Every structure is written in structure tokens, then in C-alpha cells.
Amino acid sequence: MSKAPVPPMLFTDLGLCPALLNAVTSNGFTAPTAVQSAAIPPAIAGQDVLAKAQTGSGKTFAFALPLLQTLTQTNSARTRFPRALVLVPTRELAVQVGEALHLLSKTMPESIKVSVVFGGVSINPQMMALRGGTDIVVATTGRLLDLLDRNALTLSSVSMLVLDEADRMLDLGFSEELQRILALLPAKRQNLFFSATYPAGVEALANTILQNPARVDVLQKAIGQPDITQRAIAVDAARRTQLLRHLITTETWPRVLVFVATKHAAEIVADKLRRVHIDAEPFHGELSQGKRTQVLHDFKASRIRVVVATDMAARGLDITQLPAVVNFDLPRSSADYTHRIGRTGRAGEAGIAISFVSAVTEPHFQLIERRQGHAVPREVIAGFERTEAAPVSADSAHGGIKGKRPSKKDKLRAAQAAQTDPSSA
């Protein structure tokens, strides 16, 4: 006898208060995602959570809902000091998380003040906004430390800490800043860690900070399954810009996000696309916050067809119905590859992720394939056949695997960086 199918879980099954149930249903959310179903009940119960879920799986609501419920139930009187802290790696993710918290808190019986702080803009308005007190601070680490140094806030009352994209917090110099912040937090608090990948550094941090956490692993769809179709096109490095123009012209993508290695490449590629009347804008860390915000707003509204971005756009950007991502330059690591292509195929939508693979970067892409456990057949586009010969060396023969001599992967990255200037295409 076959077993009866298990009915899908509903938000009413998660222990949420009526106000938050009203918030999710009134905003059109009918059923929780897998990570929300698994993470919300233990988080509401006060347990630490270590959650692993792919991008676009609903991680923000998975911590925002229990955070709001806990704050409402534990203390109805606002103090000057924040009771919850959400740390994120980028300004864009800070804004996204803040918007989600504002959306959900509108129906709460008592007002919840959410303060979003990040660098790249004047610190004075953020200091002024904090003078009246706040309940939740969503912050990038650098700006938070600036505010702490200026005595604009204190972390002595924080009872809940969330690390969103926890792996990135340990990357690119965030580790030292994170450790400084952790030292200022009360020892007794609830910790919620969320990310799509958990390298050794994050596991070590989790083992140090988390107390008997509920482990949530809901990578229910491996990359390369129908939601994200991976493609790899063999092409000479010098022909990548021409191939990109060809794909944009021949494919039916209304929007496409293109990843490059440097801000210089982002500017050059975007400029070359504009010259052939393709609406394109660069997106990188050297742009002002106002410009970055405007580019994303126009991209989401389909006023821009192409955004050419560095890896700062690989995390945290939630762009609904983005049909395609192109790796003009390959990412530095398999984890970065996961985050890049995770910008498409979000929330059950289908997406395409295309990588340009030259003779020089072929070994590096093979390494990415091995790390993600998924081989991607090479395609050849007529008129763009690869003619370059692969470099013959002991290093390239090993496909970037580290050996006794200098890192092969670093040498591959150096070779790739040498060809990232697309100005000749």
C-alpha cells in the first residue's frame, strides 16, 4: 500500500504570531520555503541555527520572522539600545534585509524600529537616526564599527545576532572586523547563521560561537538541475565581447547580468555594449552609492538590459525573474561561482548561467566543475570557435590543484587577470 502524500507545510504550522501570519499572507506568500519551514520553529524556540540554503531560497524571511516575533514577545518597551543585530557583507544586501524587516513589521501591534547602516554614504544622517533608539540594526561591519567608535550606539543589549551570507563575513578582510564586533556583544545571546556555502572558516566560527545549533541543510536542488541550466562556451579571450554582443542580440533575454573580474573590465564592456545600442551599465565598488542604487533600480524596472558587474553583485542581490547570468570572466572559486549563478533561477524560476572558457582558463573551469560535482559540456558557437592553444606547462597540466610549488590556482587566476582587459575585443 502506498503512503498518502505528506501535505505541504503552511505558515500557520510554524508557530508564528497572528500579526506575522497576517504580514506574510497579506503580501502574497502562501507557503513557507524549505529553509523557512526548517529554520523558523527552532529559531522561535530560542535555539541557535546554522542554516545552509542556496541563494533565492527565502533565507531572509527565515531569520526575519523569528527575529521580529522574539523581540515582540520578550520586551514591549523600546530602549535606546538595539536588541537585535543583523550583519551583512554588502550595502545592497543591507538594504534588501531592511526592506524585508520593514515589510513584515508593519502589521506588528507595537512599532519595531529598524535601522539600516552601511558605508559609502555620509555617516551623519545615520547617527541622527539612531539618537531616538532602535530595536534592530542591519549593518555592514565597517560602518557599524565607525558608529561604535563614535559612541552612536552600543551593543550591550543585543540578544539576537544574525550573520547573513556568513561565509563572506570571513572573506576580504571581514574576519578581523567581525571578531571586533563579536567581542562587544553579550556572551548570552541567540545566534543565527545563514549562507549558501559553509567553508572551513565558517564551520570553525560556528563551532566557537553556536551552542547546540539546529542544523538546517536544504540545498534541495543541485546546481545544474532544471531551475539553473549551466552552459560553457569555448571562446578565445579576445572574442568574448563580440560573443557577448552576439548572445544578447540572438537570445530572447529581457535582462542579463554579466560578471567580470575588475571594475575596469566592467566599464569597458558596458561601454562597448552601449556603442552598439545595447542599454548597459557597469556596477562595481568604485561607483557612488547613489549611482549603484539607481543602476539596480533601473535594472529591476527593465530600463537597463545589461548590468556588467564585479563580484560585489554575486551576493545579496535579489532580482526577480532574471533569466540569464554570464561569466565573462570566471570567478576565483567554486563558492563564488555558486553565488554568481545563483542570481538567476531564483524562487522557482528557470534560469541560464553561461561561462566563457578560454584555453587559458580551461583548467580553472575544470577545477570549478570538480568542486561542484557537475560537468558542463563545452559548446562552440559558429563564428566564435576557439583557436588559441592551451599553455603547455606543468602547472596547467594539473588543472590548478595546489602542489609543492606556488599555488597553481593563483597562477591560473593571474593568467586570467592578464586577459581580463577586453579593450582589444
C-alpha positions in Angstrom: 0.0 0.0 0.0 1.5 3.4 -1.0 1.7 6.1 1.6 -0.5 9.1 1.4 1.4 12.2 0.3 2.5 14.5 3.1 0.6 17.8 2.8 2.8 20.9 2.3 3.7 22.8 5.5 1.9 26.1 6.0 3.0 29.3 7.7 0.3 28.5 10.4 2.3 25.4 11.2 5.5 27.3 12.2 4.3 28.9 15.5 4.2 32.5 14.2 2.0 35.0 16.0 -1.2 36.3 14.3 0.4 39.6 13.3 3.2 38.0 11.4 0.9 35.5 9.8 -1.1 38.4 8.6 2.1 40.0 7.3 3.1 37.1 5.2 -0.4 36.3 3.8 -1.3 39.9 3.0 1.9 40.2 1.0 1.0 37.2 -1.1 3.2 34.5 0.5 1.1 31.3 0.6 3.5 28.7 1.9 7.0 28.7 3.5 10.0 27.6 1.6 12.1 24.7 2.7 14.6 26.7 4.7 11.8 28.7 6.3 10.0 25.5 7.3 13.2 24.1 8.8 14.7 27.1 10.5 11.8 29.2 11.8 10.5 26.8 14.5 13.9 26.2 16.3 14.7 29.9 16.0 11.3 30.9 17.6 12.1 28.4 20.3 15.3 30.3 21.1 17.7 27.8 19.7 20.8 28.7 17.7 20.6 27.9 14.0 23.2 27.0 11.4 21.4 27.1 8.1 22.7 26.2 4.6 20.5 27.1 1.7 21.0 28.1 -1.8 20.5 31.7 -2.9 16.9 32.6 -3.7 15.6 30.1 -1.2 14.0 32.6 1.2 16.7 32.9 3.8 15.8 36.5 4.7 12.3 35.6 5.9 13.7 32.5 7.7 15.5 34.8 10.1 13.4 38.0 9.9 10.2 36.3 11.1 11.5 34.7 14.3 13.6 37.8 15.0 10.5 40.0 14.9 8.4 37.6 16.9 11.1 37.1 19.6 11.6 40.9 20.0 7.9 41.5 20.3 7.3 38.8 22.9 10.3 39.5 25.1 10.2 43.2 25.6 7.4 45.6 24.7 9.2 48.8 25.8 11.8 50.3 23.4 15.2 51.0 24.9 17.8 53.3 23.5 19.9 50.3 22.5 19.4 47.7 19.8 18.2 44.2 20.8 19.0 42.5 17.5 21.9 42.8 15.1 22.0 41.6 11.5 25.4 41.6 9.9 25.7 41.5 6.1 28.7 41.8 3.7 27.3 44.4 1.2 25.3 47.6 1.2 22.8 46.1 -1.3 22.1 43.2 1.0 21.7 45.5 3.9 19.0 47.5 2.1 17.3 44.3 1.0 17.2 42.9 4.5 16.0 46.2 5.9 13.2 46.3 3.4 12.1 42.8 4.3 12.0 43.7 8.1 10.1 46.9 7.4 7.6 45.0 5.3 7.0 42.3 7.9 6.9 44.7 10.9 4.1 46.9 9.5 1.4 44.7 11.0 3.0 44.3 14.4 0.9 45.5 17.3 3.8 47.5 18.6 6.2 49.6 16.5 9.5 47.9 15.7 12.2 50.4 14.6 14.7 49.0 12.1 17.9 50.9 11.3 20.0 50.1 8.2 23.6 51.4 8.2 26.3 50.9 5.7 29.3 52.8 4.3 29.7 54.7 1.1 27.3 57.5 2.3 27.5 60.2 4.9 27.6 58.8 8.5 25.8 61.9 10.0 22.2 61.0 8.9 22.7 57.5 10.3 23.9 58.9 13.6 21.0 61.2 13.8 18.5 58.4 13.1 20.0 56.3 15.9 19.6 59.1 18.5 16.0 58.1 19.3 16.9 54.5 19.9 16.3 51.5 17.7 15.3 47.8 18.0 17.1 46.2 15.1 20.3 47.2 13.4 21.1 45.9 9.9 24.7 46.7 9.2 27.9 46.2 7.2 30.8 45.6 9.6 32.9 48.6 8.7 30.1 51.2 9.2 29.0 49.5 12.4 32.5 49.8 13.8 32.6 53.5 12.8 29.3 54.1 14.6 30.6 52.3 17.7 33.8 54.3 17.7 31.7 57.5 17.7 29.5 56.2 20.5 26.4 56.4 18.3 25.2 53.1 19.6 26.2 50.2 21.9 25.7 46.5 21.5 25.3 45.8 25.2 21.6 44.9 24.9 21.8 42.7 21.8 20.1 39.4 22.4 20.0 38.1 18.8 22.8 38.0 16.3 22.2 37.1 12.6 25.0 36.6 10.1 23.6 36.6 6.6 26.0 35.3 4.0 28.2 34.2 6.8 31.0 32.9 4.5 31.5 36.3 3.0 31.9 37.8 6.5 35.2 35.9 6.8 36.4 37.0 3.4 38.2 40.0 2.1 39.2 41.4 5.5 35.8 41.0 7.2 37.2 38.4 9.6 39.1 41.0 11.8 36.1 43.4 11.8 33.7 40.5 12.7 35.9 39.4 15.6 36.0 43.0 17.0 32.2 43.2 16.8 31.7 39.7 18.4 33.9 40.8 21.3 31.5 43.7 22.1 28.3 41.5 22.1 26.9 40.0 25.3 28.0 36.4 25.8 24.4 35.3 26.3 22.5 35.7 23.1 20.9 33.7 20.3 22.9 33.3 17.1 21.5 32.6 13.6 24.0 31.8 10.8 22.7 31.7 7.2 24.6 31.1 4.0 24.7 29.2 0.7 28.2 27.8 1.4 30.0 26.8 4.6 33.8 26.6 4.1 36.1 25.5 6.9 36.4 29.1 8.3 32.7 29.4 8.9 32.4 26.0 10.4 35.2 26.9 12.8 33.5 30.1 13.7 30.2 28.3 14.2 31.8 25.7 16.4 33.2 28.5 18.6 30.0 30.7 18.8 26.9 28.5 18.4 25.5 26.5 21.2 23.9 23.2 20.2 22.6 24.7 17.0 19.8 23.3 14.9 21.5 22.4 11.6 19.4 23.1 8.6 20.6 22.0 5.1 18.1 22.5 2.4 20.1 22.6 -0.8 17.2 20.7 -2.3 18.1 21.4 -5.9 21.7 20.9 -7.0 23.0 23.5 -9.3 22.7 22.3 -12.9 19.1 21.0 -12.3 16.3 22.4 -14.4 16.0 25.7 -12.4 19.5 26.7 -13.5 20.8 25.4 -16.8 24.6 25.7 -16.9 26.4 26.3 -20.2 30.1 26.7 -21.0 31.1 28.2 -24.3 34.7 27.7 -25.6 35.9 31.0 -27.0 39.2 32.9 -27.4 39.7 35.6 -24.7 39.9 38.3 -27.4 36.5 37.3 -28.8 34.5 37.4 -25.6 33.0 40.8 -26.0 31.9 40.0 -29.6 30.4 36.7 -28.4 28.5 38.6 -25.6 27.0 41.0 -28.1 26.0 38.1 -30.3 24.3 36.3 -27.5 22.4 39.4 -26.3 21.3 40.0 -29.8 20.2 36.5 -30.7 18.8 35.3 -27.3 15.5 36.5 -26.0 16.7 37.6 -22.6 15.0 40.8 -21.5 17.8 41.3 -18.9 21.2 39.7 -18.3 23.8 40.1 -15.5 27.4 39.9 -16.8 30.2 39.2 -14.3 33.8 40.4 -14.9 36.9 40.3 -12.8 37.7 44.1 -12.4 36.0 47.4 -12.3 38.0 48.4 -15.4 36.5 45.5 -17.3 33.0 46.4 -16.1 33.4 49.9 -17.5 35.0 48.8 -20.8 32.4 46.0 -21.6 29.5 48.2 -20.7 30.8 51.0 -22.9 31.3 48.6 -25.9 27.7 47.4 -25.5 26.4 50.9 -25.4 28.3 51.6 -28.7 26.2 49.0 -30.4 23.0 50.4 -28.9 22.6 47.9 -26.1 21.5 49.5 -22.8 24.2 48.6 -20.4 25.7 49.9 -17.2 28.7 49.0 -15.1 28.3 48.0 -11.4 31.3 48.0 -9.0 32.6 49.3 -5.7 34.0 52.5 -7.1 30.6 53.8 -8.0 28.8 56.1 -5.6 26.1 54.6 -3.5 23.6 56.8 -5.4 24.7 55.5 -8.7 24.7 51.9 -7.6 21.2 52.3 -6.3 20.0 53.9 -9.5 21.6 51.2 -11.7 19.8 48.4 -9.7 16.5 50.3 -9.7 16.7 50.7 -13.5 17.7 47.1 -14.0 14.9 45.7 -11.9 12.5 48.0 -13.8 13.9 46.7 -17.1 15.1 50.2 -18.2 18.6 48.7 -18.5 19.0 45.4 -20.3 22.6 44.5 -19.2 24.5 45.2 -16.0 28.2 44.4 -16.1 29.3 43.7 -12.5 32.2 42.7 -10.4 31.8 40.0 -7.7 30.2 42.5 -5.3 26.9 41.7 -7.2 27.3 38.0 -6.6 25.8 38.1 -3.2 22.7 39.5 -1.8 21.1 41.0 -4.9 17.6 39.7 -5.2 16.5 40.4 -8.8 13.3 38.6 -9.6 12.8 36.9 -13.0 16.4 37.4 -14.1 16.7 34.9 -16.9 20.4 34.8 -17.5 23.9 35.3 -15.9 27.1 35.3 -18.0 30.5 34.7 -16.5 32.6 36.9 -18.9 35.5 36.3 -16.6 35.5 33.1 -14.5 35.1 33.6 -10.7 38.0 33.0 -8.4 36.5 30.0 -6.6 33.7 27.4 -6.8 31.9 29.1 -4.0 31.9 32.4 -5.9 30.7 30.5 -9.0 27.7 29.2 -6.9 26.8 32.7 -5.7 27.2 34.2 -9.2 24.9 31.9 -11.0 22.5 31.9 -8.1 21.4 35.4 -9.2 19.3 33.6 -11.8 16.8 30.7 -11.2 15.5 32.3 -8.0 12.3 31.4 -6.3 11.5 28.5 -8.6 12.1 30.5 -11.8 14.1 28.9 -14.6 17.5 30.5 -15.4 20.6 30.1 -17.6 24.2 30.5 -16.5 26.8 30.8 -19.2 30.5 30.8 -18.7 33.1 31.9 -21.3 36.0 29.4 -21.2 39.3 30.3 -23.0 42.2 28.0 -23.5 44.0 29.7 -20.5 41.0 29.4 -18.2 40.0 25.9 -19.2 41.9 24.2 -16.3 40.3 26.6 -13.8 36.9 25.9 -15.0 37.6 22.2 -14.8 38.5 22.8 -11.2 35.2 24.5 -10.6 33.4 21.6 -12.2 35.1 19.1 -9.9 34.4 21.2 -6.8 30.7 21.5 -7.6 30.5 17.9 -8.8 28.9 18.8 -12.1 30.4 18.7 -15.5 29.3 21.2 -18.1 29.7 20.3 -21.7 31.6 22.8 -23.8 29.7 24.5 -26.6 31.1 26.0 -29.8 29.3 28.9 -31.4 29.7 29.2 -35.1 32.0 32.1 -35.9 33.4 32.1 -32.4 35.4 28.9 -32.5 38.3 28.8 -30.0 41.6 28.9 -31.9 44.1 29.6 -29.0 46.3 26.7 -27.9 46.3 25.8 -24.2 49.5 26.8 -22.4 51.8 23.8 -22.1 53.2 23.7 -18.5 53.4 21.5 -15.5 51.1 23.9 -13.7 48.3 23.9 -16.3 48.5 20.1 -16.6 47.3 19.8 -13.1 44.2 22.0 -13.6 45.0 24.4 -10.8 45.4 21.9 -8.0 47.8 23.1 -5.4 51.2 21.5 -5.2 54.5 22.0 -3.5 55.4 24.9 -5.7 53.5 28.2 -5.8 49.7 27.8 -5.9 48.5 26.6 -9.3 45.1 28.2 -8.7 46.8 31.5 -8.1 48.8 31.1 -11.3 45.6 30.4 -13.2 44.0 33.5 -11.6 47.0 35.5 -12.6 46.7 34.2 -16.2 43.1 35.0 -16.2 43.7 38.5 -14.8 46.2 39.1 -17.6 43.4 38.7 -20.2 40.6 40.5 -18.4 41.1 43.7 -20.2 38.5 43.4 -23.0 39.6 46.6 -24.7 41.0 44.8 -27.7 37.7 43.0 -28.5 
